[in-house]
Amino acid sequence: MTACWPTAPLGALVACLDARRVPLNRARRARRPGPVPYYGASGIIGHVEEALFDGLLVLLGEDSAPFLDPMRDVAFFHDGPLWAGNHVHVLRPRPHVDGRFLAHALNTLDYAPYVEGTTRPKLVRARMNDLPVPCPPLDQQRKIGDALDQALRRIDRQLGELVHQAGLEQEREEAEILHALSAARADGSVRPLGATFSITGGGTPSTSRPEYWGRDVAWITPADLPAGPPAWVSHGARGLSFTGLAACRATLGAAGALVISTRAPVGRVGMGAGPLAVSQGCKVLVPRGQDVDLCYAAFALHAAGPELRRRAGGSVFPEVDTATLASLEICLPPLHTQRAVAQGITELLAQLREQDRARDRLASALREYRVAIRRTGMDGYLPA
């Protein structure tokens, strides 16, 4: 924190309006939709039809806010009507305090000495009142607030553009996969999955029996499969013991099998890098012959995901049974064509992954710059 300005405890700079807060859970908010922002510990988390507060306010997280993560904001300036639940402190700056400056200052503090708890840190009101806040003259506060607002808006626009670019890249991935597969259809034959693969299901042993769990057997659930294009999978978040494998009557599939999620969600695809078993939310597909390239089949199955989801049944959540999966048709060209198509898609995805990594590095640098520019602003060094 800056050493060039005098400091004052936060409690002397604001009026705390916490007594007027009224929490609304998600269901209650859904029953009263409207234009008024509803604030939680991490900022605006919804909108409701009416306001509890109005005016120039600063919202500071009380519990479950990211106090120990300097890359994320815990304080927010708001001008206008709002509703606040009981996970955020509601503060009205006193006349000699600029609210925008105060929010920026609160986002530069070290909260570790002031919050209680580690898994769910909480900033109780008494400790909040003791937070040391820099106090330059009001005209300087306004100058700093203006400059930081403008600088952070520029950074946030750049971060938003990176998110937009990432979305476009995902669309391009899907389009390139479909294009490569379509180009190979002229030489291929259409077959149902059941004629090309043997299909087996899985199971889940009792979670209350610790002896069923371990690292003897890789065990895959839908959550362990990639949300995007297919990838190799060797293990899941949890594993089974041999006793657990026998208890849930799952089949241990050999390396070189496909795994597809058939419920919650439907259509995620992975390629088994080693022997594995699956939960009841997945199916294992083992090629029946030698005329199938595993990578090509994985991409073809991934591309058929929308059709598979269209065929899904179930009243609680979408689910695809074995018969429906077996009836799904894919096009299999000659083996050498399959391999060429799979290699081309794999190389393109590798290029796109490198672009993703470069974009992630730029986003990380921008977030670090966001933190740094606030801290230097508190020292009076303003961005151009």
N, C-alpha and C positions, 0 to 999 in steps of 0.2 A: 504494500500500500504506500501511497505517496507520503513523503516526509516534508514537502514544501508548503503544505497548508496546515493550519491548526485542525484538530479533530474535535468532534463532539459525539456523545453517545446518541444512538439513533432515537432513543426515547425522548430526547430533548428537541428533536427536529420534526417530529410528526405527532399527530393525534391518531391513536389506534382505535379502529372502528370494529374490532373483532366481535363485539357483543351483538352486532346486528346481522352477523352471517347466518345463513340458513342452508344446510346441506340438502342437495337433491341428488338422488342416485340416478343412474342412466335411465331406468324405466320411468321415473317421475319426470325427468327432463323430456323424454320422448312424448309424454302426454301433454306437454305445454310448450310446443315449438314456437319460436319467434325470432326476432332479430337481435335480442340482447345477449351479449357475450356472457358465458358462464365460466368463471375462473376456478381452476383447481391448482394443485401445487406446481404443475409444470406449465401453467399458462391457460389459454382458452381451450377448453375441452368440449364445448358444446354451446348451444344457444337456447334461450327461453323467451317467453312472451313478455315478461315484465322485469323491472329492475329493482334491486334493493338499494343500490348506491348510484350516485351521479357526481360528476365533476372531475377535478384533477386528482387522481389517486395513484398510489404505487402499491402493487400487489407483490408480496414477498412470501415464498413458500414457507409452510410451517412443518409439515412432515411429508416424507417421500419425495421431496424435491432433490435434484442432483447437486446437493451442497458440496460434495467432494470432487466434482467433475468441473474443472475450470472452463471446459469447452462449451458448457451448457448454461443457459441463463436460469437464475432463480428469482429474479426480480423483474417486474414489468410495469411500465408507465401506461396509464390509461386515462383518456380524456373523454368522458361521456358516461352514459348509463351502463351498469353491469350488475350481475349477480355473482356472489362469491360463496363457495362452500367453506367448510371448516378446516380445509387442508391448506389454506393460504391466508396470511395476515393481510388485512386491509388497512392501508396507512394513508392519512391525508397530510401532505406536507404543510408545515406552518408557513406564514407569509414570507419569511426570509429564506425559504428553501425552494429551489426549482425542482419539480418532480422528475423531469427527464434526467437532469444531472444526478439526482438521488438514485434513480434506478440504475444508471450506469455505474455509479460508485458502489452500490450494493452488489453488482455483478463482478467486482474486482476483489472483494474481501476474501480472506481465508476463514472459512467457517468451521474448520476442524476443532478449534478450542471452544466453540459455542454450541455445537449441536450434540445431542444425546443419541446414543444407539449407533450401530454400524450397518446392520442389514436394512433398517428403515430409519435413517437419521431424522431427528426432529429438532426444530428450533422453537423452544418454548418462549413465551412472551417475555419473561424476565431476562433470559439470555439475549433475546433479540434487542431489548432496550439498551443493552450494554455494547452493542456493535459499534466500533469506532469508525465514524464517517468523516471524510475530509470536508472542510467547510471554507471554501474560498468565498470572496464577496459574491453577492447575488448576481451582479452583472457578469462576473467571470463564470459563475455556474451556468448561466444562460448561454454564454459563448461556447463553453465546453460542450454543453448539451446539444447545441445546434451542430457543431462540427462532428461530434460522434454520431449523431443521428444520420447525417449525410454520408459519412464514411461507412457506417454499418449497413446502410441501405444499398450502397454500391456492392459491398461484399456479399450481402444476402442475395442480390440479383445475380451475381456471378455463381453463387452456390445453387440457386434455383435453375440457372441455365445448365449447369452440370447434371442436375437431376433430370432435366428435360432431355439432354443428350443421351443419358443412360437409358431412358425409356425408348428413345428412337433406336438405339443399338439393339435392344431386346426385340423390337419389331423387325429389325433387319435380320437378326438371327433366324427368326421363324420363317421369314420370307426366303432367305437363302436356302434353308433346309428344304422347304417345300419345292423351290425351284430345282434344286439338285435331284430330288427324288422324282419329280415330274419328268425331267429330262431322261430318266432311265426307264420310264414305263414302257416305251415303245418296244424294248427288247425283253420285257418281262412277262411273267404269267401271274395271274391273281389267284391267291390261295387263302383259304381260311386259316387262322392261327392254329386251330386244333389239328389241321393236317400237317403242319410244319413243326409244331412244338408239342411236347408233352407238358401239361399244365397241372401244377399241384398247388395246394393252399398251405396255410400255416396255422399257428395257434399261439396262445399266450398262457404260460403257466401262472399259477396263483402268485400274486405279488406279495402275499403275506408269508410265503415260504422262502426264506433266504437261501436255502440250499438249492433252489431252482435257478439261482442267478449266479453268473460268474463270467469267465472269459474262455470257457472251453469251446463254445460255439458262437460264431458271429450271428447276430439276430437283427433283422432289418424290419423297421416299421415304415409307414408312409412318410413320417417326419424325417427319416434318415435319407430319403431319396431326393435328388436335386429338383428344385422347383422349375428350373429352366431345361435346357437341352440335356440329354442323357450323359452320365458320367460313370466312371468306375467306382464301385463301392466295395469296401473290404470289411467294414464293421459298422455297427450302429452305436447309438448312445449307450445302450445296455447290451449285455451278452447273456447267454444261457450256460448253465452247467449241463453235463451230459444227462444228469438226472432230470433237469428241467425240460430238456429236449424230449425225453421219453414221456414225461408227464403231460405235455401239451400235444403230443402226437403229431408234431410237425416233422416234415421231411427235411433231411439235410441235403441240400442241392449241391452238386459238384461245381467247381470253378467253371466259368464260361457259360453261366446261365443268365437269362434276363430276369429282372425283378420289376414288376409293375404294381403300383398302388391301385386298389380296386374299391377303396372307400376313403373318404375324408382325408385328402382329396382323391379323386379318380384321375389316373393318367400320368403320374410321375414314373419315370423309367430310369433304372440303373442297370449296370452290367457287373455281374459278380466277379470280383478279382480273386476270389477264393471260395472254399466251401461256405455255405451259409444257410440259415433257416430264416423264416419270415413269420410275422404276426398274421392274424386273420384278416388284416387290412391289405395284404399283398398276395400276389401270385408269383410263382416261380415258373419260368418257361425255359425248357431245355430242348435244343434243336434235336429233331428226330433223325436228321441225316447230315451229310457233310457238305451240302450245297447252300449253306446259310452262313454269311458273314455276320458275326455277332454285332459289330458296330453298326453295320447297315440296318440290320433288323431293329436295333434300338432306336435309330433315327426314324425309321418307318413307323414304329409303334408310337413314338413321341408325336409324330405328325398326325397320327390317327386319333390323338387324344380328344379333340373336339367331338368326333363321331362317337367315341366311347362314352364320353360324358353325356351325350344326347341319349344314348341307349340306357343309361343308368336308371335303376329303379330305387325303391326304398322310401319309406314314409318319414323316417327320422332324419336320415342323411343319405345322399346319393351313394349307391353301391352297385357294382357290377358282379354278377355271379359267373361261375366258370363256363356255363353254356354260352352266355352272351359274349364273354371274352373269346371263346373258341370260335365263334361264328364271325368275328371281325376279320375282314379281308385285308391283306397287304400284297403289294406287288413285289415279286422276286425276279429280277433279271439274272442273267448268268453270273456265276460267282466272281469272275474277274471284274465285271461291271459293278457289282456290289462293293467290292473292295476299293475300286477307283472312286466311286461316289462317296463312300465313307471316309476315305483319305482326304478327298477334297473338302468335305464338310469339316473334318477335324482340323485341318490346317487353317481354314477360315476362322473357326471358333477360337483357335489359338491366337490369331491376330487380334480378334475382337477382345479376348481376355487381356492382352497386353494393353490395348487401348483403355480397357476398364481400369487396369492398375495405374496407368498414367493419370486417368481422371480422378481416381481415388487419392493419388499423391497430391494433385492440385487442390482437391477439396480439403485435404488435411492441412495443407499449407495455408489456405484461406481461413480455415477455422483458427489456426494458431495466430495468424495475423489479426483476426478479429479480437482475440484475447489481448494481444500485445498493444493494439492501437487504443483499446480502452484504458489499459494501465498507463500508457504514456500520456493519454489525455488527462488522467487524474493528476499528473505531474505538471500539467499546463502546456505540454508539447502537443499542439493540435495538428491534425492531418490537413494537408493542403486541399 
